[in-house]
Amino acid sequence: MSAAAEDETGREPDYRFTLANERTFLAWIRTALGLLAGGVAVAHFTAAGTDPRVRTAVGALCAVLACVIAVGAFRQWRRVQTAMRRDAPLPRPPLVPVTLTGVCVAAMLSVALVAG
């Protein structure tokens, strides 16, 4: 069964829940775009005297985390939509701990970048 056919099984959920699911997806995408912009800014616009390895690590971490969040947001949107169609319990979002961990690591690296 294809992913499109899987999404079409069950009943059509209330449009308000579908729209709420889309808003949540878009919020995750905004988070990913913010991280991507931050990664580019850190990698290219930090002071010349900073350690390039730390600067590259922060920029790369932000860019990779942005990609993980964007892909995860789509997968979560689809999982929630399918659960709503089937009247099943909503799946837990795996993006919350991933985002928390990634942002904390990026913050610690940023402290090292500023302190160094």
Contacts in CASP RR format, 6 or more apart in sequence:
PFRMAT RR
TARGET T0000
AUTHOR 0000-0000-0000
METHOD contacts of the structure
MODEL  1
MSAAAEDETGREPDYRFTLANERTFLAWIRTALGLLAGGVAVAHFTAAGT
DPRVRTAVGALCAVLACVIAVGAFRQWRRVQTAMRRDAPLPRPPLVPVTL
TGVCVAAMLSVALVAG
3 78 0 8 1.000
6 82 0 8 1.000
7 78 0 8 1.000
7 81 0 8 1.000
7 82 0 8 1.000
7 85 0 8 1.000
8 85 0 8 1.000
9 82 0 8 1.000
9 85 0 8 1.000
9 86 0 8 1.000
10 85 0 8 1.000
10 86 0 8 1.000
11 85 0 8 1.000
11 87 0 8 1.000
12 85 0 8 1.000
13 81 0 8 1.000
13 84 0 8 1.000
13 85 0 8 1.000
17 84 0 8 1.000
18 81 0 8 1.000
18 84 0 8 1.000
21 77 0 8 1.000
21 80 0 8 1.000
21 81 0 8 1.000
21 84 0 8 1.000
22 77 0 8 1.000
24 76 0 8 1.000
24 77 0 8 1.000
24 80 0 8 1.000
25 73 0 8 1.000
25 74 0 8 1.000
25 76 0 8 1.000
25 77 0 8 1.000
28 69 0 8 1.000
28 70 0 8 1.000
28 72 0 8 1.000
28 73 0 8 1.000
28 76 0 8 1.000
28 95 0 8 1.000
29 70 0 8 1.000
29 73 0 8 1.000
31 69 0 8 1.000
31 99 0 8 1.000
32 65 0 8 1.000
32 66 0 8 1.000
32 67 0 8 1.000
32 69 0 8 1.000
32 70 0 8 1.000
32 73 0 8 1.000
33 66 0 8 1.000
34 66 0 8 1.000
35 62 0 8 1.000
35 63 0 8 1.000
35 65 0 8 1.000
35 66 0 8 1.000
35 69 0 8 1.000
35 103 0 8 1.000
35 106 0 8 1.000
36 62 0 8 1.000
36 63 0 8 1.000
36 66 0 8 1.000
38 59 0 8 1.000
38 62 0 8 1.000
39 58 0 8 1.000
39 59 0 8 1.000
39 60 0 8 1.000
39 61 0 8 1.000
39 62 0 8 1.000
39 63 0 8 1.000
39 66 0 8 1.000
40 59 0 8 1.000
40 63 0 8 1.000
42 55 0 8 1.000
42 58 0 8 1.000
42 59 0 8 1.000
42 62 0 8 1.000
42 110 0 8 1.000
42 113 0 8 1.000
43 55 0 8 1.000
43 56 0 8 1.000
43 58 0 8 1.000
43 59 0 8 1.000
43 60 0 8 1.000
46 55 0 8 1.000
46 113 0 8 1.000
50 113 0 8 1.000
50 116 0 8 1.000
51 112 0 8 1.000
51 113 0 8 1.000
51 116 0 8 1.000
54 109 0 8 1.000
54 112 0 8 1.000
54 113 0 8 1.000
54 116 0 8 1.000
55 113 0 8 1.000
57 109 0 8 1.000
58 106 0 8 1.000
58 109 0 8 1.000
58 110 0 8 1.000
58 113 0 8 1.000
59 106 0 8 1.000
61 102 0 8 1.000
61 105 0 8 1.000
61 106 0 8 1.000
61 109 0 8 1.000
62 106 0 8 1.000
65 98 0 8 1.000
65 99 0 8 1.000
65 102 0 8 1.000
65 103 0 8 1.000
65 106 0 8 1.000
68 98 0 8 1.000
69 95 0 8 1.000
69 98 0 8 1.000
69 99 0 8 1.000
72 94 0 8 1.000
72 95 0 8 1.000
73 95 0 8 1.000
76 91 0 8 1.000
76 93 0 8 1.000
76 94 0 8 1.000
76 95 0 8 1.000
79 91 0 8 1.000
80 90 0 8 1.000
80 91 0 8 1.000
82 88 0 8 1.000
83 89 0 8 1.000
83 90 0 8 1.000
83 91 0 8 1.000
84 90 0 8 1.000
END
